[in-house]
Amino acid sequence: MATYEQSSTTTQKIGWAAVKDARRSSKQINFNPSSATVPGGYGAVDTNKFSNLDSFDEEAGPRSTFSALKNVVFGKFFPNCLLVFMPFGYLSYAYQWGDNYVFWFNFLAMVPLASILGDFTEELAMHTNQTIGGLINATFGNAVEVVVAVQGMKAGQIRVVQASMLGSVFSNLLLVLGCCFFFGGLKFKEQTFNATSASANISLLTLSSLALVLPTPFAHYYEIENEDVLMISRIAACFLLAMYIQLLFFQLFTHSYLVEDEDDEEEPEMSFWAALGGLCFVTLLVSVYSEWLVSSIDGFTEASGISKTFVGLIILPVVGNAVEHITAVTVAMKNKMDLSMGVAVGSSAQVSLFVVPFIIIFGWVADIDMTLNFPPFEIMLYILAIIIVTNCISNGKSNWLEGSLLITTYIMIAVGFWFEKVVEFR
């Protein structure tokens, strides 16, 4: 094994822009086992296109809507093969097969729906300019996590929602990044990436950790009223969301050249209205299936003995991120570490700066007492995870041993919460 360094220069992309680049590159990865390679460069746009189909004809315009929709649904073997669980998800809920069946069937059905939702988001964004497209990507990039969290809050599953927010960060920072370092390191002795861009995302995560840490000591050690903890959480959420808006303004207006694609513009495969209609329809499906999933959590945890914390922290993050996780590892094995970092660290920053404050503010509007008052142990793990990842990426180099370290950290966290008793945190 020989050291292999990337020769291409990489602009400093953080947050949604880093994730968008990774998603675009992933779109030329076909997860059909019968074919598929990952071409070099950053010019790819959507995960899973048929290589033998021309997506755009300069004279005729976008290919037929039917052909484009067919490509979105059947253009990749995984995870779209899991669409077969959609009818079982409905039947298990409608005919009361039991909460275990309802949970797992709807869980499996939502994995491909999340992927298809991302495809329609990309298609819609390509019909707009750089600014509007960036806003669409930033808004719908975490739509599944937001929808699941909203359904959980409506069902009173506050503990699960809280755990899922931290779980998304743990999954991306430790498991995904660890797998990227490990499997990439098995093929290349040492890999390099843009440490400046990765550090910028870590800085955003550090800011979010401050907001998450603030309410916890007040609630546990200073014994202030719950109403005050709630208000601290809401104020912190407002500042986090304001920081996110500033980040968007920075990337889309004042420093837009940092996120502009160097490659030729990709052309959409379907019409604007087809993309918009598909986005709305799949979002509706995600909402329905997530409602059925959330409704089964109480029965599932009681029957299985698994705590709600484990469900939110370890299981639910898989729903919205499975395909991106596979993409990150695949491109890492092609030595495209900046794209892998975009998925792992960039997604974490997106969750911390957008999803978390959005959920808190939604609860405020809906009169739901959703706070940032996490158990102290979880906050400690969150901060330690950021510190460990910061140390691993500070030199802009990675190897398989660092990947193993991150994966081991994630497994230890998962094992700890697996043995947590099924009790509600107050």
C-alpha positions in Angstrom: 0.0 0.0 0.0 1.3 3.4 -0.9 0.5 6.8 0.2 -1.9 8.5 -2.2 -2.6 12.2 -2.0 -5.3 14.1 -3.8 -4.0 16.5 -6.3 -7.1 18.6 -6.8 -7.7 21.7 -4.8 -10.8 22.0 -2.8 -12.6 25.1 -1.8 -13.8 25.6 1.8 -17.3 24.2 1.8 -19.2 23.8 5.0 -22.6 22.8 6.2 -25.2 22.1 3.5 -22.7 22.9 0.6 -20.3 20.2 1.6 -23.2 17.7 1.9 -24.5 18.8 -1.5 -21.2 18.1 -3.2 -21.0 14.6 -1.7 -24.6 13.9 -2.7 -24.0 15.1 -6.2 -20.9 12.9 -6.6 -22.8 10.0 -5.1 -25.4 10.2 -7.9 -23.1 8.5 -10.3 -22.7 5.6 -7.9 -25.1 2.9 -8.9 -25.8 0.5 -5.9 -27.0 -2.1 -8.3 -24.6 -5.0 -7.8 -24.6 -5.8 -11.5 -22.9 -2.6 -12.5 -21.5 0.7 -11.3 -18.3 2.5 -10.7 -17.6 5.8 -9.1 -16.1 8.2 -11.7 -13.6 10.7 -10.6 -14.1 14.4 -10.1 -16.9 16.5 -8.5 -19.2 16.8 -11.5 -21.8 14.2 -10.7 -25.2 15.2 -9.8 -27.6 12.6 -8.6 -27.2 9.3 -6.9 -28.2 6.6 -9.2 -28.7 7.4 -12.8 -28.8 4.8 -15.5 -25.4 5.1 -17.3 -27.0 4.2 -20.6 -29.7 6.8 -20.5 -29.2 10.4 -21.8 -30.7 12.7 -19.2 -31.0 15.7 -21.4 -31.4 16.5 -25.1 -30.5 20.0 -26.1 -33.3 20.2 -28.6 -36.0 18.2 -26.9 -35.2 19.3 -23.4 -35.6 17.1 -20.4 -36.3 13.4 -21.1 -39.9 12.2 -20.7 -41.4 12.6 -17.3 -42.2 8.9 -17.1 -38.7 7.9 -18.0 -37.2 10.3 -15.4 -39.6 9.1 -12.7 -38.8 5.5 -13.5 -35.1 6.3 -13.2 -35.6 7.8 -9.7 -37.6 4.8 -8.4 -35.8 2.0 -10.2 -32.4 3.5 -11.0 -30.6 1.9 -8.1 -30.9 -1.4 -6.5 -30.2 -0.3 -3.0 -32.0 1.1 -1.1 -35.0 1.1 -3.5 -35.3 -2.6 -3.1 -36.7 -1.9 0.3 -39.7 -0.3 -1.2 -41.3 -3.8 -1.1 -41.8 -3.1 2.6 -44.2 -0.2 2.0 -47.4 -2.3 1.7 -46.3 -4.3 4.7 -45.9 -1.1 6.7 -49.4 -0.1 5.9 -50.9 -3.6 6.5 -49.1 -4.1 9.8 -50.5 -0.7 11.1 -54.0 -1.0 9.6 -54.6 -4.6 10.7 -52.7 -4.3 14.0 -50.1 -7.1 13.5 -48.2 -5.9 16.6 -45.9 -3.0 17.4 -42.7 -4.9 16.5 -43.9 -5.5 13.0 -45.2 -2.0 12.6 -41.9 -0.5 13.8 -39.6 -2.6 11.6 -41.7 -2.6 8.4 -42.2 1.1 8.5 -38.6 1.7 9.4 -37.4 -0.3 6.4 -39.9 1.4 4.1 -38.7 4.9 5.1 -35.1 4.2 4.1 -35.7 4.3 0.3 -38.3 7.1 0.7 -35.5 9.2 2.2 -33.3 8.5 -0.7 -36.0 9.3 -3.3 -36.8 12.5 -1.5 -33.2 13.5 -1.9 -33.3 12.8 -5.6 -36.4 15.0 -6.1 -34.7 17.7 -4.1 -31.7 17.7 -6.4 -34.0 17.7 -9.5 -36.0 20.7 -8.2 -32.8 22.6 -7.3 -31.4 22.2 -10.8 -34.4 24.1 -12.2 -33.4 27.2 -10.2 -30.4 29.5 -9.8 -27.5 29.0 -7.5 -29.2 30.9 -4.6 -32.6 29.3 -4.7 -31.1 25.9 -5.4 -28.9 26.3 -2.3 -31.9 27.2 -0.2 -33.8 24.2 -1.5 -30.9 21.9 -0.7 -30.4 23.4 2.7 -34.1 23.2 3.6 -34.9 19.7 2.3 -31.6 18.1 3.0 -32.7 17.0 6.4 -36.4 16.8 5.7 -36.7 13.2 6.9 -35.1 14.0 10.3 -37.4 17.0 10.7 -40.6 15.1 9.8 -39.8 12.2 12.1 -39.0 14.6 14.9 -42.2 16.6 14.4 -44.3 13.4 14.4 -42.5 12.3 17.6 -43.2 15.6 19.3 -46.9 15.4 18.3 -47.0 11.9 19.8 -45.4 13.0 23.0 -42.1 11.1 22.4 -39.9 13.9 23.6 -37.2 11.6 24.9 -36.9 9.8 21.5 -36.8 13.1 19.6 -34.0 14.4 21.9 -32.0 11.3 21.5 -32.4 11.3 17.7 -30.9 14.7 17.5 -27.8 13.6 19.2 -27.9 10.3 17.5 -27.6 11.9 14.0 -24.5 13.7 15.1 -23.0 10.6 16.7 -23.7 8.5 13.7 -22.1 11.0 11.3 -19.1 12.0 13.4 -18.2 8.6 14.8 -19.6 5.8 12.7 -19.6 7.3 9.2 -16.4 9.2 9.5 -14.8 6.2 11.2 -15.8 3.8 8.4 -14.5 6.3 5.8 -11.1 6.4 7.6 -11.0 2.7 8.2 -12.0 1.3 4.8 -10.2 4.1 2.9 -7.1 3.4 5.0 -7.2 -0.3 4.2 -6.8 0.6 0.5 -4.5 3.7 0.9 -1.8 3.8 3.6 -2.6 7.5 4.3 -5.2 9.8 2.9 -5.4 13.6 2.9 -8.3 16.0 3.0 -8.9 19.7 3.5 -8.4 20.2 7.2 -9.5 23.9 7.0 -13.0 22.9 5.7 -13.4 20.1 8.2 -12.3 22.4 11.1 -14.9 25.0 10.0 -17.6 22.4 10.4 -16.2 21.4 13.8 -16.3 25.0 14.9 -20.0 25.1 14.0 -20.5 21.9 16.0 -18.6 23.4 19.0 -21.0 26.4 18.9 -24.0 24.1 18.9 -22.5 22.2 21.9 -22.6 25.4 23.9 -26.3 25.8 23.2 -26.9 22.2 24.2 -24.8 22.5 27.3 -26.4 25.7 28.7 -29.8 24.4 29.8 -28.6 21.1 31.4 -26.6 22.5 34.4 -29.3 25.1 35.1 -31.9 22.3 35.3 -29.8 19.7 37.2 -27.5 21.7 39.5 -29.1 25.2 40.0 -32.7 23.7 40.2 -34.3 26.6 38.3 -37.9 26.3 37.2 -38.8 24.2 34.2 -40.3 27.3 32.5 -36.9 29.0 32.7 -35.1 26.0 31.3 -37.7 26.0 28.4 -37.0 29.7 27.8 -33.2 29.2 27.8 -33.6 26.5 25.3 -35.8 28.6 23.0 -33.4 31.6 23.2 -30.5 29.3 22.4 -32.4 27.8 19.5 -33.1 31.3 18.1 -29.4 32.1 18.1 -28.5 28.8 16.5 -31.0 29.4 13.7 -29.7 33.0 13.3 -26.2 31.5 13.0 -27.5 29.1 10.3 -29.1 32.0 8.4 -25.8 33.9 8.5 -24.0 30.8 7.2 -26.5 30.6 4.3 -26.1 34.3 3.6 -22.3 33.9 3.6 -22.4 30.9 1.2 -25.1 32.1 -1.1 -24.4 35.9 -1.3 -21.2 37.4 0.1 -18.9 34.5 -0.6 -20.9 32.5 -3.1 -17.7 31.8 -5.1 -16.7 29.3 -2.4 -19.6 27.0 -3.1 -19.9 27.4 -6.9 -19.3 24.2 -8.8 -16.2 24.2 -11.0 -17.7 21.7 -13.4 -20.3 22.3 -16.1 -23.9 22.8 -14.9 -25.9 19.5 -14.8 -29.2 19.5 -16.6 -32.4 18.3 -14.9 -33.9 15.0 -16.0 -37.5 15.9 -15.4 -39.7 19.0 -15.6 -40.0 21.5 -12.8 -43.6 20.5 -12.0 -42.7 16.8 -12.0 -39.9 17.4 -9.6 -42.1 19.6 -7.3 -45.0 17.2 -7.4 -42.7 14.3 -6.7 -41.1 16.1 -3.8 -44.5 16.9 -2.2 -45.8 13.4 -2.7 -42.8 11.7 -1.2 -42.7 14.2 1.7 -46.4 13.2 2.3 -45.4 9.5 2.3 -42.6 10.1 4.7 -45.0 11.9 7.0 -47.5 9.1 7.0 -45.0 6.3 7.4 -43.1 8.2 10.1 -46.4 8.7 12.0 -47.0 4.9 11.9 -43.4 4.3 13.0 -43.6 6.7 15.9 -47.0 5.3 17.0 -45.3 1.9 17.6 -42.4 3.0 19.7 -44.0 2.6 23.1 -45.1 -1.0 22.3 -41.9 -1.8 20.6 -39.7 -0.7 23.5 -41.9 -2.5 26.0 -41.9 -5.8 24.1 -38.2 -5.7 23.2 -36.8 -4.2 26.4 -34.9 -1.7 24.3 -34.9 1.8 25.8 -36.3 4.8 23.9 -32.9 6.4 24.2 -31.4 3.6 22.2 -34.2 3.8 19.6 -33.6 7.5 19.1 -29.8 7.5 19.5 -28.9 4.5 17.4 -31.8 3.1 15.3 -33.7 6.2 14.0 -30.7 8.0 12.5 -30.3 5.2 10.0 -33.6 6.1 8.3 -32.5 9.4 6.8 -28.8 8.7 6.3 -28.3 5.1 5.1 -27.6 5.9 1.5 -25.4 8.9 2.3 -23.4 6.7 4.7 -22.7 4.1 2.1 -21.8 6.9 -0.4 -19.3 8.4 2.1 -17.5 5.1 2.5 -17.6 4.4 -1.2 -16.0 7.7 -2.2 -13.5 7.3 0.6 -12.3 4.1 -1.0 -11.9 6.1 -4.2 -9.7 8.5 -2.2 -12.2 11.4 -2.4 -11.8 12.2 1.3 -13.1 15.8 1.0 -16.5 14.4 -0.2 -16.5 11.9 2.6 -15.8 14.6 5.1 -18.6 16.6 3.5 -21.1 13.9 4.3 -19.8 13.0 7.8 -18.9 16.3 9.4 -21.0 18.6 7.1 -24.2 16.6 7.9 -23.5 16.9 11.6 -23.1 20.7 11.4 -26.4 20.8 9.3 -28.3 18.9 12.0 -26.9 20.9 14.9 -27.5 24.4 13.3 -30.8 23.7 11.5 -32.6 20.6 12.6 -32.1 21.1 16.4 -33.2 24.7 16.6 -36.0 24.2 14.1 -37.5 21.4 16.3 -37.2 23.6 19.4 -38.9 26.5 17.7 -41.6 24.3 16.2 -42.4 23.0 19.7 -42.6 26.6 20.9 -45.1 27.5 18.1 -47.1 24.3 18.7 -47.1 24.8 22.5 -45.0 21.6 23.1 -42.4 21.7 25.9 -39.4 20.7 23.8 -36.2 21.7 25.5 -32.4 21.3 25.2 -32.3 19.8 28.7 -30.5 16.6 27.9 -29.2 14.1 30.5 -25.7 15.2 31.6 -24.2 11.9 30.5 -25.3 12.5 26.9 -24.0 16.0 26.8 -20.7 14.7 28.1 -20.6 12.1 25.3 -21.5 14.8 22.7 -18.6 17.0 23.8 -16.1 14.1 24.0 -17.1 13.0 20.5 -16.4 16.5 19.1 -13.0 16.5 20.9 -12.0 13.1 19.6 -13.0 13.9 16.0 -11.2 17.3 16.2 -8.0 15.5 17.2 -8.4 13.0 14.4 -8.9 15.6 11.6 -6.6 18.4 12.9 -3.6 17.4 10.7 -5.6 16.8 7.5 -4.6 13.2 7.3 -6.3 9.9 8.1 -5.5 6.2 8.3 -7.3 3.0 9.2 -6.3 3.1 12.9 -8.0 6.5 13.4 -11.1 5.0 11.7 -11.0 2.0 14.1 -10.8 4.5 17.0 -13.9 6.4 15.9 -15.9 3.2 15.2 -14.9 1.7 18.6 -16.1 4.9 20.3 -19.5 4.7 18.6 -19.9 1.0 19.5 -19.0 1.7 23.1 -21.7 4.4 23.2 -24.2 2.1 21.6 -23.4 -0.8 24.1 -23.9 1.6 27.0 -27.3 2.7 25.9 -28.3 -0.8 24.9 -28.2 -1.7 28.6 -30.0 1.4 29.7 -33.2 0.5 31.6 -36.5 1.5 30.0 -37.2 4.6 32.1 -38.2 8.1 31.2 -35.7 10.9 31.7 -37.1 13.9 33.6 
